[in-house]
Amino acid sequence: MIEYFSIFLYWFEYFIAVFMASYILFYLVMAVFSYLAINRNLEEKYELPNDMMLKSNQVLGVSVVAPAYNESANIVYNVKSLLSLRYPKFEVVIINDGSTDDTLEKLIKNFDLKKVDFHYEEQVITKPVRGHYKSTNPIYHKLLVVDKINGGSKADASNAGVNSCRYPIFICTDVDCILKKDTITKLVHPFMNEKKRVIATGAGIRISNSCEVKEGSLKKVKFPKEMFPRFQELEYVRAFLFGRMAWSRINGLLLVSGGLGMFEKKTFFEVGGYWHASLGEDMELITRMRKLMHERKEEFSIKYIAESLCWTEVPATKEILIRQRARWGRGLIQTLKLHRKIFFNPKYGITGLLVYPYFVFFEFLVPIVELLGLIVIIISLFIIDVNVDFLLWMTLTIYLFFQTITLISILIDEYLFRNYSSLREILILITMSMVEPLVYHPVNTYAYLKGYWLFLRKKESKWGEMKRRGFNDVDLSKS
């Protein structure tokens, strides 16, 4: 028995060494692509100045779609914030997804809404729409409110909103997200400037916990005060600035965040919109859009903006974080299983040969490999002598490498965007990065493994109640 385990351990150590070497090599290549993408992104800022777009009558019309469920506490401020975006040709479409509080009543009262006859074409099937509301006040002429029966998911509400849009490009966001005033201008730029057909764009998302917010508008960016939001701030900086900018450079984005994404409506309808049963509708939608373009052999592009354009509240406690990340894990495995025919399929170009395999081997498998490694180490302690030198060197190499990646991400972010108000905040973030592998990473890994397990057990795919503190220190029930 011991002899067989020794052979297994030898090959397992070899596998781990090759796996991590591949992971590190891949990240080094991505670092180069990230640098090139950020550099190109900064150059593009001067090709079509914001002021020119704001004064032009030739810009593309954009619809801002934001589902709302039981958002009574902040709905008025949030809608006013969306209406204050700076762009010459846009509308705001709010979907009241069967709220059980007075969300709709507050919208009607504060924006002088009246139910109107509306030509509603249901290109994507949703739960029944009860009516459309427009304002009698010219100040709010850009606002459209869609009232529908609750569909149990953001996807169903978003589909109803896109069905109601008048413009060919739309932004999908959350009603409680805070967008920078020039968000539309920044996101629509690639649609108007790229030679290839652009089907989606995204941008960096930051954390609004502890920020100063007044009447739905971000007044002052503040560093999160609590531990878990601070770890997520670190995670977001690394993921959005480093990871997604690199994928954008090689046109390999498989995920545009559900908190802020701009899409071509034509392609959205052609693939059937958001899948209402999806556990990760943002990634699943982009996967289908990419598949369609490859199957048609049509050149396309999905771009990412280096700048942070959206602030959102993130889980402040371990329990809510685990619930969120478990859902992300279920969404990941569901999407990979659903679209498994892409795997190493040359028909799907870079999506099949590079992007999808990356998500399988590194995004999906890493938590499993870490769990197996922990189990093997524990068993080894009782059966045979552990190769302590190998274990220590491997652990130190991985730690130092990802610490370097994180520090580079923090420094690039601060150099380009100056999001933090003091050196103290940057030093806190760097300190958090040092303890992240010991404190935050195990929680995240556990949550993803829990999500995998729940998916395999075919648990119900309900959203559950997600309590948020809100910007006025209230709890908001999320559908």
Secondary structure, 3 states (H helix, E strand, C coil): CHHHHHHHHHHHHHHHHHHHHHHHHHHHHHHHHHHHHHHHHHHHCCCCCHHHHHHCCCCCCEEEEEEECCCCCCHHHHHHHHHCCCCCCEEEEEEEECCCCCHHHHHHHHCCEEEECCCCCCCCCCCCEEEEEEECCHHHCCEEEEEECCCCCHHHHHHHHHHCCCCCEEEEECCCCEECCCHHHHHHHHHHHCCCEEEEEEEEEEECCCCEEECCEEEECCCCCCHHHHHHHHHHHHHHHHHHHHHHHCCCCCCCCCCEEEEEHHHHHHCCCCCCCCCCHHHHHHHHHHHHHHHCCCCEEEEEEEEEEEEECCCCCHHHHHHHHHHHHHHHHHHHHHCHHHCCCHHHHHHHHHHHHHHHHHHHHHHHHHHHHHHHHHHHHHHCCCCHHHHHHHHHHHHHHHHHHHHHHHHHHHHHHCCCCCHHHHHHHHHHHHHHHHHHHHHHHHHHHHHHHHHHCCCCCCCCCCCECCCCCCCECCC
